[in-house]
Every structure is written in C-alpha cells, then in structure tokens.
Amino acid sequence: MGYVAPNNLTITEIAGPEFAEFTALSAKHGDGWGYATLDGDKKSLTLDTARAKESSKYSETTSQVESSGALLHLRWATLNLDISEGNTHPFTFEDFVFIHNGSINPPKSLDPFIDKDLFDQFRGDTDSERYFYVIVSYIRKFGLHEGVRQAVHTIREHCSYSSINAMLMTPDLYLTISEHNNDRIPEGEGPGYYDLFYRKNEDGILVASSGWSQEGWKQIPNHHVFDVNRSTFEGSLTKI
C-alpha cells in the first residue's frame, strides 16, 4: 500500500475504516512489515520482523506517523529467504523508496543487470532488493520513466517471475508497476490475487493490492505503470 497527499496525514487516516482489513492480511503476510515516508529530502524507515496485526510498533507507526507520502509493506517470505530486517521492505537508496510483491527466481538471475557499485548497498539477500537495484541501475542510464520501462522489459525477457508488481516513490513522483503472471498465483489464492487498485479523493491518492474492501476503486491493468505527479496529483496509465 502507498499514498501521496497534499497535506501530512497518517496512512490510517487516508485508508479509512477498512485499514483494519488490510492489516488482517498479515495473517498470511506475517513475515514482518515495513513503513517508509518521503517528504522532499526527508525520509524515514521503520522495519519490524513481527506480524503486523500483533505488533504494537505497527499500530503506533501507522496511526501516528504523518507524511505527504508513504509506502507500507506486509511481507510474505518466499524462496526460503530469511525473516530478518535486512530482507524486510521497503528498500531505500538516495531519494528512492521501493516495495515489491511477488518473486523472481532465482534471485541472482537479476545480478547481471545491477551496476557493480550498488552491490555494496545491499542489506539483505532478496530478489526484491535486487529488483530495486536493477531499476536504480536503469534509471541511471535512461532516466526515471524510461529506466523503469527498460528494467521491466529486461526482467520479462531474462528472468522467471510470478509478479514484479512494485511501488517506487521519489520526492516528485509515485509510480506503481503492475506486471504479473496470473498463471503463477500462489496456491490457494484467487484469480485476482495480484490485482492493484487506486482511489483518488480530496485526501490524496491511495494505491494498494487486493484482498480487502476496495469498493469504487479503479484497477491498474496488468502490464501498466500508474504514474502520479506529487505536485499536481494527476495520475496517468502507461503500457509497458
């Protein structure tokens, strides 16, 4: 889940009463949680390996930390990767904040596309963090929008993945990548498991994955990027 807003507010305020349903997803996505805010050049990051719905830190952070932009992630550890703060989303570098839902297997299949100097920035060993640094590497080469597009195309061509749905936030932009394989949905989950939706109102723009009440929200189609300008709060969909 993520949001951008014209004024500082908490994620529980912008999500509304249904936020408790989102938190309840940690019954399955229970391998830690993370929360990052980004306001201009000011950034904060909170990580916890506890299950969100049982974490007092989660309750305090989501109900008390105000921001004009933030990303929240409930982790479901895949690929037998450790449950640790180093492997917990969000991931941050310079003025980028990033979260990912899905898996890319094997994680090291991403390594050839990461700038060598960025390996020193790793704090864990996940496919998700590697995916983030593939995006950073391509942004360095092509700029932000084209870099994201080129990174997604490279992973499509060279890697095996269930989903590379992701959110990337900068001081100026909020991008949501919808790119997933519906034939690789985890066992026991419904056909809309990887769907992403957004809602825009006077409070701002909120984007989130499925699995909780999102009546009246608009879907971000698969193979698209939803791009929000944090100054104008205009959103646009681009096919990738």
N, C-alpha and C positions, 0 to 999 in steps of 0.2 A: 504494500500500500504506500502511496505517496500523495503529497498535495503541494500546491503553491497557492498563496493567498495575498491579497493587497495589504493585509494587516497581520500582526502577530497573533496567533491563536494556537491552541493545543490541537493535537490530532483527534482527541476525543470530541472536541467541540465541532470540528469540521465534519467528522464522520457521523456524529449524532448518536441516537439511542441504539442503532444497530451495531455500533462498535463492539459491543459485548459479543455479538455473534462472530465477528471477525476474530476476536481474541479466542473464542471457543475452538477455532480451527487448530489451535496449538495442542488439542487433544491428540492429533496425529502429527502436526508440525511442531513437535515438542522438544526438538534438539537445540534449544537456545533461541534467542531473539536479539535483534539489534535495532538501534534507532539513531539516525543521523539528522542533524539540522544544518542548513546552509543559508546564511543571511549575508549577502555581499561577501566580504572576505572573512566573515566569522563562521566557524564551523564547530560543531560538537558531535561527539560519537559516544554512545553508550552500548556496551555489549554484555550479554549475560548468557551463560550456558543452561540456566534453569528453564523449565517450561513456563511460557508466558502467563498462562492463566493461574499459575501457582506462585508467581513472582511478585513480591511487594515492590521491587525496583521497577518492574514493568508498569504496574499500576501508577506509581508515583511519576515516572517519566512521561507516560502518555497523557496523564491528566494535569501535569504541572508545567512541563517544558513548552514554552511558547516560541513560535517561529513563523516566518513567512514562507518556509519551505522545508519539507522533511520527508525522509523515507523510512519505512518500518518494514522489517522482515521477520517472519516466523520460519525457522529453519527445520527442514526435514532432511536429516543427513542421508546422503545416498553414496553409492560406490564404496561403502565401508570406510568412509572418511571419518576421522576422529571428531568427537564432540569437544570442541575447545574454542576459546575466544579467538584464536588465530584463524579458525575456519568459519567464524560467525560473520554474517553480513550485517550491515553494509561494509563495503570496502571504499577507502578514500585515497586519493592521491592529488596533490596540489589542490585545484579548485573543483575536482570531480568527486561525486558521491554515487555509489553504484550498488544495485541489488539484482539478483538473478533467481529465476525459478525454473528448475529442470536439471538435466545432467548432460554432460559431454564426456563421452567415454572412448578411450582413456583420457584422463586429464592432460597428460603430457603430449597428446596429439596437437595441443594448442601452442606448445613451446616454440616451434619454428617461426611463428608469426608475431612473437613478442620481442621488442627491442632488448638487446642484451643488457643494457644498464638497468632495466626495470626489474630484473630478477632479484636484485638487492632489496627491492621494496616489498617482496613477499612477506606476509606474516603467517601464512598457513600453506596448505598443500591442496587446495580445492580446485576443481575445474572452474568454479565460478570466479575465483580471483584471477585465474589465468585468462578467462574470457574478458574480464575487466581490462587487463593489461594488453590484450590483443586490441581492444577498442582504443585504449590510450595510444598504442603504437601507431595505429592507422590514422587517428586524429592528428598526430604529429606530422604525418606525411600529407594528408589530404584536407585538413580542416575538419571541423566537428561533424557537420551533416554528411559530407561525402565519406569521411572516415568511418562513421557508424555504418553507412551503407556498404562500404568495401569490406569492413570486418564481418558483417553478417554474410555477405556473399562468399567470403573466404571460408568461413566455418561451414556453410552449406556445402561447399564443394569438397572440402578436405576432411571433415570430421563427422562422427556419428553422434547424434544427439536426440534426446526426447523433446527438449524445449530449450530455446535460448531467449525466452521471454525475459525482459530486463527493464530496469529503470535507471536512467542516468540523469543526474541533476548537476547544473552549474549555477553560478550566480545569476546568469541571464536566461537560461533555458531549462526545460524539464522534458526529457524525451522518454517515451515508453516504447519498447520494441516488442512487437507481437510476432513471434516466429516460432512455430512448434509443429511437431508431428503428431497428429491425432491418432495415429496407429500405434503410438508408443506411450499412451496414457497409463499410469501405474495401475496395477491390478486392483480391482475393487472400486475404482473411481469412475464417475460418469463421463459421458461424451464431451461435456463442456468444461472439463477439469482445467484446461489450460487457457480458457477464455479470459479476456481482460475487458474491463468496462471503465467508463469515466462519467462523472457527474459535474456539471458546472452550475453554480448559483452565486448569490451575492457574496458568499463567504470565500469563494475561490474555486479551484478545480481539484477534484479528488479522483485518483485512479487506483484501481485495485483488482486483484484476481477474484475468481468466482468462489462460490461455496457459502455465501451468506446473502442476506437480503439486499438486492440492488434494483428494486423496482423503479422503472423510469430512467435508468442509466442507459448510456449508449455504448455499444460494443466497439472495440478496436478490432478491425478484421485481422485475421492471420496474414502474415507477410506484409505488415504495415508498421510504420512508425507514427506515433501520435506526438506531435511537437508543440509545446506550449511556450510562448514568449512570456517571461516573468514580468515584463514591464507593461505589456498591453493585455495579457491574459487571453490572447487569441490562440486558438488551437487549430492545428491542421493535420490532416492524414496524408501520408505519402507512402506509396507502394515501394517495397524494397525487394 
